[in-house]
């Protein structure tokens, strides 16, 4: 993933990032070392490893920070064509980046494409349905698996918006990318513990972790994360 609106970042050769610069794939440090922040190279990234979002910091130098996707929204605004990060919220020219990881429900049994529906049923139907509250004959309430079989897609969202003023004309443009990370079986309708996973003991008495999640297949990612694309 490269910086917003740049197909080719620079003619100067890039260097592979050292292993301690987390998330960076390549870096560029100019002679004036203006992209070094806090004595570290982590603000000098020009491309990121999978699972990390490019967040521009120094637009003129075309470098930034590689931030890991998480459920907490990460948002950063800078002034376009600037060598510093001293932008103000009331600047007329702004480049803002947002990165977040979301969980979105999808009813895979209702997918119209036969191959996709069959694929998800084969992979996810082996796990229980979403929990529902039931009351037994003694009036005791308990949560048990129900008949609703729903998938959870974990999607990484990277969105950049640039607003510029030229003369008497102002305009904004946006660009976003959505990556399907994994697909899981839904356990709960809300809360942190929404995905079926747990522990079981094998025949040798060894406790092992299990999960309903699987890497998102390339041919199914667009369907699984479709609602994330629409609403981001």
C-alpha positions, -999 to 999 in steps of 0.1 A, spaced: 0 0 0 15 33 -10 9 69 0 -23 86 -12 -23 97 -48 13 85 -54 18 57 -79 56 60 -77 69 74 -44 103 86 -55 132 80 -79 156 77 -50 163 40 -42 144 27 -12 160 5 15 144 -25 32 134 -15 67 154 -30 96 135 -57 116 131 -34 146 111 -9 126 78 -27 131 54 -28 101 77 -11 76 86 -29 44 107 -1 29 120 32 43 135 64 30 156 88 52 167 120 35 200 136 41 186 161 65 171 132 85 138 152 86 117 120 88 134 108 120 110 112 149 119 106 185 153 93 174 135 64 155 131 54 119 94 44 123 82 76 107 103 70 76 82 42 61 73 43 24 55 9 23 40 -14 49 39 -51 56 5 -70 54 -16 -62 84 -4 -26 87 -18 6 74 2 34 58 -4 67 77 14 96 60 33 119 83 57 139 61 38 145 29 66 164 10 91 136 18 64 110 11 71 90 42 49 79 71 41 54 99 30 18 95 2 12 120 -12 -22 129 -50 -25 123 -70 -27 155 -106 -23 167 -97 12 180 -100 38 153 -66 53 144 -69 87 126 -42 111 116 -44 144 96 -15 163 81 -11 193 58 -5 183 22 29 193 7 43 200 41 76 188 57 61 190 92 32 177 113 21 211 126 -13 211 109 -44 227 125 -80 213 124 -92 245 107 -66 242 79 -83 245 45 -59 218 30 -58 185 49 -49 149 42 -65 126 67 -60 88 71 -82 64 91 -74 28 99 -96 3 117 -104 -34 120 -141 -43 121 -162 -74 125 -192 -75 102 -219 -102 101 -229 -119 70 -256 -145 65 -237 -170 44 -266 -193 39 -284 -166 20 -256 -160 -5 -271 -162 -40 -239 -175 -56 -241 -213 -54 -204 -219 -51 -198 -193 -24 -228 -204 -4 -217 -241 -6 -181 -231 4 -191 -212 35 -217 -239 46 -190 -265 43 -165 -246 64 -188 -229 90 -218 -253 94 -196 -276 115 -198 -251 143 -229 -243 165 -253 -215 157 -255 -182 175 -265 -185 212 -301 -178 222 -315 -175 257 -339 -203 267 -358 -212 299 -359 -248 310 -389 -265 328 -376 -252 362 -376 -216 350 -338 -214 348 -325 -193 319 -295 -205 300 -277 -197 267 -278 -225 241 -269 -227 204 -298 -217 182 -307 -221 145 -291 -189 132 -259 -198 113 -241 -165 107 -206 -157 97 -183 -130 110 -158 -114 86 -128 -96 102 -120 -67 78 -92 -42 78 -102 -7 65 -78 19 53 -93 52 41 -76 85 31 -94 118 24 -77 149 9 -93 183 9 -77 211 -11 -85 247 -19 -74 262 -52 -84 298 -57 -121 300 -51 -126 263 -56 -126 237 -28 -128 199 -33 -123 167 -14 -114 132 -27 -114 99 -9 -97 66 -15 -103 35 6 -91 -1 7 -107 -30 25 -89 -62 32 -106 -94 44 -84 -109 71 -104 -139 83 -139 -154 84 -154 -170 116 -186 -184 129 -207 -161 150 -213 -171 187 -230 -139 201 -249 -111 186 -229 -84 205 -200 -80 229 -163 -88 227 -167 -126 227 -186 -129 194 -167 -157 177 -168 -195 184 -135 -206 199 -123 -224 230 -103 -252 244 -106 -290 243 -86 -319 256 -74 -345 231 -71 -383 237 -37 -378 252 -49 -354 278 -34 -324 262 -54 -292 262 -56 -276 228 -71 -243 215 -96 -244 187 -113 -217 166 -139 -214 140 -119 -188 121 -101 -194 88 -80 -172 65 -103 -153 42 -101 -169 7 -94 -145 -21 -125 -154 -41 -148 -148 -11 -133 -117 5 -153 -92 -15 -186 -108 -4 -176 -113 32 -165 -77 37 -190 -61 14 -209 -42 41 -176 -29 55 -168 -15 20 -202 2 18 -202 18 53 -165 28 58 
